[in-house]
Amino acid sequence: MLPITGYVDRWSVRPGEELSFKIGVRGGGRYSARIARVLCGDPNPKGPGYREVPVAWQLEGEHPGEEQLIARGSWVDVPKLDLGAGGPPVAFAATVWPTLLGAGRQTVLNWAGNGAALTLGIGPAGAFCRLATAAGTTEIEAGMPLTERAWHDIACRYDPASHTLELGQVPRKLRLDRDERRTLSQATAAGALAGNGRVAIAAERVGTAVTAHFNGKIERPRLLGGTDGLESILASQGSGIALAASGLIAEWDFAVDIPTDRAADIGPHGFHGRCVNLPTRAMTGSRWTGALHRWTEAPDQWAAIHFHDDDIGDAGWKTSLRFTVPDDWVSGVYALHLDKDGARDNIVFYVRAAVPGSQAKVAFLAPTFSYTVYSQYQKPGRQALITERSLAWGALAQAPDGHPEYGVSPYNFHSDGSGVVMSTTRRPLIDKRVNQIHLVDPSPDSSGLYWISADSYITDLLTRKGIAFEVITDHDVHAEGVELLSQYQVVLTGQHPEYHTTQTLDALATYFDGGGRFVYLGGNGFYWKVVPHADGPWAFELRRAEGGIRLWETLPGESYHAFDGSYGGLWRRLGRPPQALVGVGFSTQGEYKGYPYTFLDGILDPRVAFMRAGMEDKAVPGTVFGERGLMGGGAAGHELDRADERLGTPAHAIIVGRAVVEDPSYQPVNEERRDHTWPGQRADIIRSDLTFMETANGGAVFSVGSMNFIGALPIDNYDNPVARLITNIVRRFADPTPFPAPKEAER
């Protein structure tokens, strides 16, 4: 674990509202804390430099710290299950689809209470069961490995009258090369399972810890009491038909309440449970036929939950610092700076205006959805790569691959090889900081930034140019919609606003229709759909359906989100391509290298004359600009967007500049290919288009379509054609004078 780190309870806050920080100190001990408003988050001494403004804070100083651990692994917690007075046999049964048998013994179902416990699980040698009572412990192991990613019914039965423990496993589909069926029994010492206890599904409790996490899918875990034999119990598990002689104590039907964390017990007593650490629901079960693909049409075919030993939901850390944001804090980017014996970290949050639009009519829209989805993106070797430069620059030398204890992101695979579907803010996001680099930039004097540090170039530009602004976040727009956006004359995005909900896209589209102005300062934006948790956007679900640049894909039948039943994937595949919203959309991706733009004839169009102010001699067709930058060495790079009328770019849009990238690492994105080749010219697709378009009711949009574009803003102390172009655009967009609708003759 890091010596000191933590997280905040939300991304943004208004003056007068309370903010809570959860701080973990390795080994405990005192630490110091202070808060500053961040002007520029870049630590590069050859760039603008890290800049901040300290703010008066009542809690500044030293505080006692305590160690707070991360409990990884998803499971179901059933806090109470009463077995009564004991006496009759007790049986466990479940249907499983294991995915990581090499991880060792993994618990499927466990009841523990009054000094006794019964456990059913799987391991490298097949199913196992364990009975522990005051009289001793008895274990049985099948001795025949189960097939990974195949369905099996497993069960165990304890008869206290005959002092017998039984275990069985049956595959749903027999293998030709070996027989996986097993039934075994063993005598036990006298002992009873009785009274109140607690149940764990997909893990077991050992003291205060939860261990032996299951990897794979579990369907229909049941707890039975009665005289039916083990073979009948296994047959019932496979057929779904209830037993005649066994009384059902509990049966957790994971097809019920799929959008929630509730694990519903459909048995007679209602021993309901709660899913912990965001296991993946709406997963195809043993009865999925393939005829349907949307779980809402037949939930019983999606009655499985996929559990992982590295899932994380709500870390549940104790609150360490809590305070009310002072009324005199202006809207902006803030960071809580932590120090423990020279070890540092910072936690970024955003202060909004108490009344939206009261401080400024320009808003920077922080892409906090993308920050959340990308958080804890473990790239092997990243921390080792950045450490030397980070230390030399006085920056944070931490990366997720060096600290896997904080979990993974939807850009990673789980330990069992399945794609990560969930992301969460309720854990330390150690790669979403300021004064932090993310790679050693291929351009020797560049910064190697992403995310929050990179986006600070935008707010730093506004500050230096004397343009008042407020900060809002994706989370705010999701919650408040167009009512929030409509308080601003112009809204600017960050470097990579890739992930959006239906609510945020609807709000933006309505804002545009109402005459809003928008400056898209990134690349690969408005690309993937995410769906928030039912309790709010502290967690997101992401189903990577059909196509797109992705490191993993959803499996057949699992492309619909559990949280709301909607189809997942690219917004382009969902009928909302980025070109139809902001004029450009993701086209190509390559190495983190930047290249220049060239002004096109469109820059001379009278409709965009405001863009040329103060650089009339440079903003002419054929002039190269953006050839230097602090991200990859140039303005056009990494992920690029292009205009395309077929995908929704309005016919009246003007392309004022273009970069066509010849670097061979830049290739068409998946959704642009029809086969394994790209038959067109590079200029058709491997490009970025600087695009302007008027929208309804006097509004307008300007889009750059490049992830590295904002890295060119600080060159020459923010006095260069890229910075001037954006400054001119923001100032004109902030002017309430309506943009006239283009005329046919002007096109």
C-alpha positions in Angstrom: 0.0 0.0 0.0 1.0 3.6 -0.4 2.3 5.3 2.7 -0.6 7.7 2.6 -3.6 8.0 0.2 -7.3 8.3 0.2 -10.4 9.4 -1.6 -13.2 11.9 -1.4 -16.9 11.2 -1.2 -17.8 13.0 -4.4 -16.1 14.8 -7.3 -17.7 18.2 -6.9 -19.1 20.4 -4.1 -20.6 23.8 -3.6 -19.8 26.3 -0.9 -21.9 25.6 2.1 -21.9 21.8 1.4 -20.0 19.2 3.3 -17.1 17.2 1.9 -15.6 14.0 3.4 -12.2 12.5 2.9 -11.2 9.0 3.7 -7.5 8.8 4.4 -5.4 5.6 4.9 -2.0 5.8 6.5 0.1 2.7 6.3 0.9 1.6 9.8 -0.9 4.6 11.2 0.7 7.8 12.6 0.3 11.5 12.2 0.1 13.2 8.8 -0.3 16.7 7.6 -3.0 18.1 5.3 -3.6 21.3 3.4 -5.8 22.4 0.5 -4.8 24.5 -2.6 -6.6 25.7 -5.7 -4.7 24.2 -8.6 -3.9 26.5 -11.6 -1.7 24.1 -13.5 -1.1 20.5 -12.6 1.9 19.9 -14.9 5.2 19.2 -13.0 7.4 19.5 -16.1 10.1 22.2 -15.4 10.2 22.9 -19.1 6.5 23.5 -19.3 4.3 26.1 -17.5 5.2 24.4 -14.2 3.1 23.2 -11.3 1.2 26.2 -10.0 -1.3 26.5 -7.1 -2.9 29.0 -4.8 -3.1 28.0 -1.2 -6.5 28.5 0.5 -7.3 29.1 4.1 -8.7 25.9 5.6 -9.7 25.4 9.1 -8.3 21.8 9.3 -4.9 22.6 7.9 -2.2 21.0 9.9 -1.5 17.6 11.5 -4.0 14.8 12.1 -3.9 11.4 13.6 -4.0 8.7 10.8 -5.0 5.1 10.8 -4.4 2.2 8.5 -7.4 1.5 6.3 -7.2 -1.6 4.1 -8.9 -2.6 0.8 -11.0 -5.7 1.0 -11.1 -6.9 -2.6 -13.3 -9.7 -3.9 -17.1 -9.8 -4.5 -19.5 -11.9 -2.6 -23.0 -12.0 -1.1 -23.5 -11.2 2.6 -26.5 -12.8 4.2 -26.4 -11.5 7.8 -28.8 -13.9 9.3 -30.1 -17.4 8.6 -31.8 -19.5 11.3 -31.4 -23.3 11.1 -33.7 -23.8 14.0 -33.1 -26.4 16.7 -31.1 -28.7 14.4 -31.6 -32.4 14.0 -32.7 -32.9 10.3 -30.1 -33.2 7.6 -28.8 -29.9 6.1 -27.8 -29.7 2.5 -26.1 -27.1 0.2 -26.5 -27.0 -3.5 -25.4 -24.6 -6.3 -24.7 -24.5 -10.0 -21.3 -23.1 -10.9 -19.3 -22.0 -13.9 -15.7 -21.8 -12.5 -13.1 -19.6 -14.2 -9.9 -19.8 -12.2 -9.4 -23.2 -10.6 -5.7 -22.5 -10.3 -6.5 -19.9 -7.6 -6.9 -22.7 -5.1 -9.9 -23.6 -3.0 -12.8 -21.2 -3.4 -16.0 -21.1 -1.4 -19.4 -21.2 -3.1 -21.7 -21.4 0.0 -20.9 -21.1 3.7 -23.0 -21.1 6.8 -21.4 -20.3 10.2 -22.9 -19.9 13.6 -22.7 -21.1 17.2 -19.2 -22.5 16.8 -20.1 -24.6 13.8 -19.9 -24.2 10.0 -20.6 -26.0 6.8 -18.8 -25.0 3.6 -19.3 -26.0 -0.1 -16.7 -25.0 -2.6 -14.5 -25.9 -5.5 -10.8 -26.2 -6.0 -8.1 -27.7 -8.3 -9.3 -31.2 -7.4 -13.0 -30.5 -7.9 -15.8 -29.8 -5.4 -15.1 -30.0 -1.7 -17.1 -29.6 1.5 -16.0 -29.0 5.0 -18.0 -29.5 8.3 -16.6 -27.9 11.4 -18.2 -28.4 14.8 -17.1 -28.5 18.4 -16.4 -32.2 17.9 -13.9 -31.6 15.1 -13.5 -30.9 11.3 -14.3 -33.2 8.4 -13.4 -32.5 4.8 -14.2 -34.3 1.6 -12.8 -33.5 -1.8 -14.1 -34.9 -5.1 -10.7 -35.7 -6.5 -11.8 -34.9 -10.1 -11.1 -31.4 -11.5 -14.1 -29.5 -12.9 -13.9 -28.1 -16.4 -13.4 -24.3 -16.4 -16.1 -22.2 -18.1 -18.6 -25.1 -18.1 -21.6 -25.6 -15.9 -21.7 -28.0 -13.0 -24.1 -28.8 -10.2 -22.4 -29.4 -6.8 -23.9 -30.3 -3.5 -23.1 -31.4 0.0 -25.3 -33.0 2.7 -24.7 -33.4 6.4 -26.9 -35.9 8.4 -26.3 -35.4 12.2 -28.3 -38.6 13.0 -26.0 -40.9 11.0 -22.9 -38.7 11.4 -22.4 -38.6 7.7 -21.1 -35.9 5.4 -21.7 -36.4 1.6 -20.4 -34.5 -1.4 -21.4 -34.7 -5.1 -20.6 -33.0 -8.4 -22.3 -33.5 -11.8 -21.4 -31.6 -15.1 -24.3 -30.3 -17.1 -22.6 -31.6 -20.2 -20.6 -34.9 -20.1 -17.1 -34.9 -21.4 -16.1 -37.7 -23.7 -12.5 -37.9 -22.4 -13.3 -38.2 -18.7 -16.2 -38.7 -16.3 -16.4 -35.7 -13.9 -19.3 -37.2 -11.9 -18.5 -37.9 -8.3 -20.4 -38.8 -5.1 -18.5 -39.5 -1.9 -19.4 -39.8 1.8 -17.5 -39.9 5.0 -18.3 -40.4 8.7 -18.0 -37.5 11.0 -17.9 -36.9 14.7 -21.1 -36.0 16.5 -22.1 -32.4 16.0 -25.0 -30.1 15.2 -25.8 -27.2 12.9 -28.4 -25.2 14.6 -29.6 -21.7 15.5 -28.8 -18.4 14.0 -25.8 -18.0 11.7 -24.6 -16.0 8.8 -24.3 -17.1 5.2 -21.6 -16.0 2.7 -22.0 -16.8 -1.0 -18.9 -16.8 -3.2 -16.6 -16.4 -0.1 -16.4 -17.2 3.6 -15.8 -15.3 6.8 -12.7 -16.0 8.9 -13.0 -13.7 11.9 -13.4 -10.2 10.6 -11.9 -11.1 7.2 -13.6 -12.4 4.1 -11.5 -15.0 2.2 -11.6 -17.8 -0.3 -13.3 -15.7 -2.9 -14.9 -17.6 -5.8 -14.0 -16.8 -9.4 -16.8 -17.5 -11.9 -20.5 -17.6 -12.1 -22.9 -19.0 -9.4 -26.5 -19.7 -10.1 -29.3 -20.9 -7.7 -27.4 -21.4 -4.4 -29.8 -23.3 -2.1 -29.9 -24.4 1.5 -32.1 -27.4 2.2 -33.3 -29.4 5.2 -35.0 -32.8 5.0 -34.6 -36.4 4.1 -33.9 -36.4 0.3 -30.6 -38.0 -0.6 -27.7 -36.3 -2.3 -28.4 -37.7 -5.7 -32.0 -36.3 -5.6 -30.6 -33.0 -4.5 -28.2 -32.9 -7.5 -30.9 -34.0 -9.9 -33.2 -31.2 -8.5 -30.4 -28.7 -8.9 -30.0 -29.7 -12.6 -33.7 -29.8 -13.5 -34.9 -26.9 -11.4 -37.7 -29.0 -10.1 -38.4 -28.8 -6.3 -37.7 -31.7 -4.1 -40.6 -33.6 -2.4 -39.1 -34.5 1.0 -36.6 -31.7 1.6 -37.8 -28.5 3.1 -36.4 -25.4 1.4 -34.7 -23.2 3.9 -33.3 -20.6 1.4 -32.9 -20.2 -2.3 -31.2 -17.1 -3.7 -32.6 -16.3 -7.1 -30.1 -14.0 -8.9 -32.7 -13.4 -11.6 -34.6 -11.3 -9.1 -33.7 -7.6 -8.6 -30.9 -7.8 -11.2 -30.4 -3.9 -11.3 -29.7 -3.8 -7.6 -27.2 -5.1 -5.0 -30.0 -7.2 -3.4 -29.7 -11.0 -3.4 -33.3 -12.1 -3.1 -34.2 -15.3 -1.1 -37.3 -16.8 -2.7 -37.6 -19.4 0.1 -40.2 -19.3 2.8 -38.2 -17.1 5.3 -36.8 -14.3 3.2 -33.2 -14.6 4.2 -32.1 -11.9 1.7 -28.5 -10.9 1.1 -26.5 -8.0 -0.3 -24.0 -8.1 -3.0 -20.6 -6.7 -1.9 -18.0 -5.2 -4.2 -20.0 -5.0 -7.3 -20.1 -8.5 -8.8 -21.4 -8.6 -12.4 -25.1 -9.4 -12.7 -27.3 -10.1 -15.7 -24.9 -12.8 -16.8 -26.0 -15.8 -18.9 -26.9 -18.8 -16.8 -27.0 -22.5 -17.3 -30.5 -22.2 -18.9 -29.6 -19.5 -21.5 -30.8 -20.8 -24.9 -29.2 -18.2 -27.1 -32.6 -17.3 -28.6 -32.8 -14.1 -26.6 -30.1 -11.6 -25.8 -31.8 -9.0 -23.6 -32.1 -10.3 -20.0 -35.3 -8.3 -19.3 -37.2 -10.6 -21.7 -36.5 -13.7 -19.7 -34.6 -13.0 -16.5 -34.6 -16.6 -15.5 -32.0 -17.3 -18.3 -29.7 -14.7 -16.7 -29.9 -16.1 -13.2 -26.2 -16.1 -12.6 -23.8 -13.6 -11.0 -20.1 -13.5 -12.0 -17.9 -13.1 -9.0 -14.2 -12.1 -9.0 -11.5 -12.1 -6.3 -10.3 -8.7 -7.4 -13.7 -6.8 -7.6 -13.9 -3.6 -5.7 -17.1 -1.5 -5.0 -17.3 0.7 -2.0 -14.0 0.4 0.0 -16.0 1.6 3.0 -13.2 3.5 4.6 -13.9 5.6 7.7 -14.2 9.4 7.3 -10.9 11.0 8.4 -11.6 14.7 7.5 -15.0 16.3 7.2 -15.7 20.0 6.7 -18.1 22.5 5.1 -16.7 24.3 2.1 -16.3 28.0 2.9 -18.4 30.5 1.1 -15.4 32.5 -0.2 -13.9 29.6 -2.1 -14.2 30.4 -5.8 -15.1 27.7 -8.4 -12.1 25.8 -9.6 -9.9 22.8 -9.4 -8.8 21.9 -5.8 -6.6 19.3 -4.2 -6.2 18.0 -0.7 -2.4 17.6 -0.3 -1.3 14.9 2.2 2.2 14.3 3.6 3.4 11.5 5.9 7.1 11.7 6.7 7.9 12.9 3.2 5.5 10.5 1.4 2.9 12.6 -0.5 -0.4 12.2 -2.3 -3.1 14.5 -3.4 -6.9 14.1 -3.8 -8.6 16.3 -6.5 -12.0 17.7 -6.1 -14.0 20.5 -7.8 -15.6 23.5 -6.2 -18.7 24.8 -8.1 -20.3 28.1 -7.8 -23.0 28.2 -5.1 -25.4 29.4 -7.8 -24.4 28.1 -11.3 -23.4 30.9 -13.6 -23.1 33.5 -10.8 -19.3 33.7 -11.0 -18.9 33.3 -14.8 -20.7 32.4 -17.9 -17.9 30.1 -19.1 -17.8 26.6 -17.7 -15.1 24.0 -17.8 -16.8 20.5 -17.9 -14.4 18.1 -16.1 -14.8 14.6 -17.7 -15.2 12.9 -14.4 -17.0 9.9 -15.9 -13.9 9.1 -18.0 -11.7 9.8 -15.0 -13.6 7.2 -13.1 -13.7 4.5 -15.8 -9.9 4.9 -16.5 -9.0 5.0 -12.8 -6.6 2.2 -11.7 -5.8 1.3 -15.3 -2.9 -1.1 -14.7 -0.4 -1.0 -17.5 2.5 -3.4 -16.8 5.8 -1.5 -16.2 4.2 2.0 -16.0 5.3 2.8 -12.5 8.9 1.7 -13.1 8.9 3.7 -16.3 7.8 7.0 -14.7 9.6 6.8 -11.3 12.9 8.4 -12.2 11.4 11.3 -14.0 8.7 11.8 -11.5 11.2 12.0 -8.6 13.4 14.4 -10.6 10.4 16.7 -11.2 9.0 16.5 -7.7 5.9 14.7 -9.0 4.0 11.8 -7.6 5.8 8.5 -8.5 2.9 6.2 -8.3 0.9 4.1 -10.9 -1.8 1.4 -10.6 0.5 -1.4 -11.8 2.7 -0.8 -8.7 -0.3 -0.9 -6.4 -2.8 -3.6 -7.6 -4.3 -3.6 -4.1 -6.5 -0.6 -5.2 -8.1 -2.7 -7.9 -8.4 -2.6 -11.6 -10.3 -0.6 -14.3 -12.5 -1.5 -17.2 -9.3 -1.3 -19.3 -8.0 -4.4 -17.5 -8.9 -8.0 -17.2 -9.9 -9.7 -13.9 -7.6 -12.3 -12.5 -9.7 -15.0 -14.2 -9.3 -13.4 -17.6 -12.8 -11.8 -17.9 -13.1 -8.1 -18.7 -13.7 -5.6 -16.0 -17.3 -4.3 -16.2 -17.5 -2.1 -13.1 -15.7 1.1 -12.0 -16.0 3.0 -8.8 -15.1 6.3 -7.1 -15.2 4.8 -3.6 -11.6 3.8 -3.4 -8.3 5.6 -3.9 -7.9 6.7 -7.5 -4.1 7.0 -7.4 -3.6 7.8 -11.0 -6.1 10.7 -11.1 -4.0 13.4 -9.4 -2.3 16.7 -10.2 1.5 17.1 -10.2 1.6 13.6 -11.8 2.9 12.3 -15.1 1.6 9.1 -16.8 4.3 8.2 -19.2 7.7 9.2 -20.4 6.8 11.4 -23.3 8.5 10.4 -26.6 9.2 14.1 -27.2 12.2 14.8 -25.0 10.9 18.1 -23.5 7.3 17.2 -23.2 5.3 16.3 -20.1 3.6 12.9 -20.7 0.3 13.9 -19.2 -3.2 12.6 -19.2 -6.4 13.3 -17.3 -6.5 15.9 -14.6 -3.0 17.2 -14.9 -3.4 17.6 -18.7 -6.9 19.2 -18.4 -5.4 21.9 -16.2 -3.8 23.4 -19.3 -7.3 24.5 -20.2 -8.1 26.2 -16.9 -4.6 27.6 -16.8 -5.1 29.2 -20.2 -8.4 30.7 -19.1 -6.8 32.1 -16.0 -3.8 33.6 -17.8 -6.1 35.2 -20.4 -8.3 36.7 -17.8 -11.4 34.7 -18.8 -13.5 34.0 -15.7 -14.8 30.5 -15.5 -16.6 28.0 -13.3 -16.0 24.3 -13.1 -18.7 21.6 -13.4 -18.4 17.9 -13.8 -20.0 15.1 -15.8 -21.6 13.9 -12.5 -23.2 17.3 -12.1 -24.6 17.3 -15.7 -25.9 13.7 -15.2 -27.8 14.8 -12.1 -29.0 18.3 -13.1 -29.2 18.1 -16.9 -29.7 20.9 -19.3 -30.9 23.2 -16.5 -27.3 23.3 -15.3 -25.7 23.7 -18.7 -28.1 26.5 -19.7 -26.6 28.7 -17.0 -23.5 29.1 -19.1 -22.9 30.9 -22.4 -20.1 28.5 -23.3 -19.0 25.1 -22.0 -15.5 23.6 -22.6 -14.6 19.9 -22.4 -11.4 18.3 -21.2 -8.9 16.2 -23.1 -10.8 12.9 -23.2 -14.6 13.1 -22.5 -15.0 9.5 -23.8 -17.7 8.0 -21.5 -21.2 9.3 -21.2 -24.6 8.3 -19.9 -27.9 8.8 -21.8 -28.6 11.6 -19.4 -25.4 13.6 -20.2 -25.8 13.2 -23.9 -29.4 14.3 -23.7 -28.5 17.3 -21.7 -25.8 18.3 -24.2 -28.1 17.9 -27.2 -30.8 19.9 -25.5 -28.3 22.6 -24.6 -27.2 22.8 -28.2 -30.8 23.1 -29.4 -31.3 25.9 -27.0 -28.5 28.0 -28.4 -25.6 26.8 -26.2 -22.0 27.1 -27.3 -19.6 24.3 -26.9 -15.9 23.8 -27.3 -14.7 20.2 -27.6 -11.0 20.2 -26.7 -10.2 16.6 -26.9 -10.3 13.4 -28.9 -12.2 10.1 -28.8 -15.1 11.8 -27.1 -18.7 10.8 -26.7 -17.7 7.2 -27.6 -18.8 4.6 -25.1 -22.0 4.3 -23.1 -21.9 3.8 -19.3 -24.8 3.2 -16.9 -24.7 4.4 -13.3 -25.4 2.4 -10.2 -29.0 2.5 -9.0 -27.8 4.6 -5.9 -26.1 7.1 -8.1 -23.0 7.6 -10.3 -20.4 6.6 -7.7 -20.1 3.4 -9.8 -20.6 2.7 -13.5 -21.3 -0.4 -15.5 -19.7 -0.8 -19.0 -20.7 -3.4 -21.5 -18.3 -3.4 -24.5 -20.7 -4.7 -27.2 -20.1 -5.1 -30.9 -17.1 -3.1 -31.9 -14.8 -0.2 -31.0 -11.3 0.1 -29.7 -11.5 -2.3 -26.7 -9.2 -4.6 -24.8 -12.0 -7.1 -24.2 -15.5 -7.7 -25.4 -18.8 -8.8 -23.8 -19.6 -12.4 -24.3 -22.7 -13.6 -26.2 -25.9 -12.7 -24.4 -24.2 -10.3 -22.0 -24.3 -7.0 -23.9 -27.2 -5.5 -21.9 -26.5 -3.6 -18.8 -27.6 -5.0 -15.5 -28.2 -1.6 -13.9 -31.0 -0.6 -16.3 -31.4 -3.3 -19.0 -30.2 -1.1 -21.8 -27.9 -2.2 -24.6 -24.2 -1.3 -24.3 -21.5 -0.4 -26.6 -20.5 2.6 -28.8 -22.8 5.5 -29.0 -22.2 5.3 -32.7 -23.7 1.8 -32.7 -26.6 3.1 -30.6 -27.6 5.6 -33.2 -25.8 8.6 -31.6 -22.5 9.0 -33.4 -20.3 11.8 -32.1 -20.3 13.6 -35.5 -24.1 14.2 -35.0 -23.4 15.9 -31.7 -20.1 17.8 -32.0 -19.3 17.5 -35.7 -16.4 15.0 -35.4 -15.9 11.4 -34.2 -13.2 8.9 -33.4 -11.3 7.9 -36.5 -7.8 6.7 -35.8 -5.4 5.9 -33.0 -1.7 5.7 -32.8 1.4 6.2 -30.6 1.5 9.2 -28.2 3.2 11.4 -30.8 2.0 14.8 -31.9 2.0 16.3 -35.3 1.1 19.8 -36.7 -2.1 21.1 -38.3 -2.4 23.1 -41.5 -5.0 25.8 -41.9 -7.4 25.1 -44.8 -9.5 27.5 -47.0 -12.2 27.4 -44.4 -10.2 29.6 -42.1 -11.0 32.5 -44.5 -14.7 32.0 -44.4 -16.4 35.2 -43.0 -18.4 33.1 -40.6 -15.2 32.3 -38.7 -13.4 35.6 -39.0 -13.3 35.9 -35.2 -10.9 33.0 -35.1 -8.2 35.0 -36.9 -8.2 38.0 -34.6 -4.6 39.0 -33.7 -3.0 36.4 -36.1 -4.4 37.4 -39.5 -1.0 36.9 -41.0 -0.7 33.4 -39.7 -4.3 32.0 -39.9 -4.2 31.6 -43.7 -4.5 28.5 -45.8 -1.4 26.4 -46.0 0.1 27.7 -42.8 1.4 25.0 -40.4 0.7 25.4 -36.7 0.6 23.3 -33.6 4.0 21.7 -34.5 5.1 21.9 -30.9 3.4 20.7 -27.8 3.9 19.2 -24.3 2.0 16.1 -25.1 3.8 14.0 -27.7 5.5 17.1 -29.2 2.6 18.4 -31.3 -1.1 19.3 -31.3 -2.5 16.4 -33.4 -1.9 13.1 -31.8 -2.8 9.8 -30.1 -6.5 9.6 -30.7 -8.0 11.7 -33.6 -11.5 12.6 -34.7 -12.7 13.5 -38.2 -15.8 15.0 -39.7 -18.1 12.8 -41.8 -21.5 13.9 -43.1 -22.5 10.3 -43.4 -22.3 10.0 -39.6 -24.0 13.3 -38.9 -21.5 16.2 -39.4 -23.8 19.0 -40.6 -23.4 20.0 -44.3 -22.8 23.6 -43.2 -19.8 22.7 -41.0 -16.5 24.4 -41.8 -13.2 22.6 -41.4 -10.7 25.4 -40.6 -7.7 23.1 -40.1 -6.6 19.6 -40.6 -3.8 17.2 -39.6 -3.2 14.1 -41.7 -0.9 11.8 -39.8 1.5 9.6 -41.8 3.0 7.7 -38.8 2.4 4.0 -39.5 1.3 3.4 -35.9 -1.9 5.3 -36.7 -4.5 3.0 -38.1 -8.3 3.1 -38.6 -10.3 2.2 -35.5 -12.2 -1.1 -35.6 -15.6 0.4 -36.5 -14.1 2.0 -39.6 -13.0 -1.4 -41.1 -15.1 -3.6 -43.2 -12.4 -6.3 -43.5 -8.8 -6.7 -42.4 -7.6 -3.9 -44.6 -8.4 -0.2 -45.0 -8.9 0.4 -48.8 -8.9 4.2 -48.8 -6.3 6.9 -48.6 -4.8 7.9 -45.3 -6.3 11.4 -45.7 -9.7 9.8 -45.8 -9.5 8.6 -42.2 -6.1 9.1 -40.5 -6.8 12.7 -39.7 -8.0 15.3 -37.3 -10.4 18.0 -38.4 -10.8 21.4 -36.6 -14.5 21.8 -37.1 -16.8 24.7 -36.6 -20.6 24.6 -36.9 -23.5 26.8 -36.0 -26.4 25.1 -34.1 -30.0 26.1 -33.4 -31.0 29.3 -31.8 -27.7 31.2 -32.4 -25.5 28.5 -30.8 -22.2 27.1 -32.1 -19.7 24.2 -31.6 -16.0 24.0 -32.2 -14.3 20.7 -32.0 -10.5 19.9 -32.2 -10.7 16.1 -32.4 -7.3 15.4 -30.9 -6.2 14.1 -27.5 -2.9 15.9 -27.7 -4.3 19.2 -28.8 -4.4 20.9 -25.4 -0.7 20.1 -24.9 0.1 22.8 -27.5 -1.7 25.5 -25.5 1.2 26.3 -23.1 3.9 26.7 -25.7 5.7 30.1 -25.6 3.9 30.9 -22.4 0.4 30.4 -24.0 1.3 32.8 -26.8 1.1 30.7 -29.9 -1.5 30.1 -32.7 -3.1 27.2 -30.9 -3.7 29.2 -27.7 -4.8 32.3 -29.6 -7.2 30.3 -31.7 -8.9 28.8 -28.6 -8.8 32.1 -26.8 -10.5 33.8 -29.7 -13.2 31.1 -29.9 -13.9 31.2 -26.2 -14.3 34.9 -26.2 -16.6 34.9 -29.2 -18.6 32.0 -27.8 -19.0 33.9 -24.5 -20.4 36.9 -26.4 -24.2 36.5 -26.2 -24.6 37.8 -29.8 -26.3 35.0 -31.7 -24.5 33.2 -34.4 -26.5 33.7 -37.6 -27.7 30.6 -39.4 -25.6 29.8 -42.4 -27.0 30.5 -45.8 -27.0 28.1 -48.7 -24.8 30.3 -50.8 -22.2 30.4 -48.1 -21.6 26.7 -48.0 
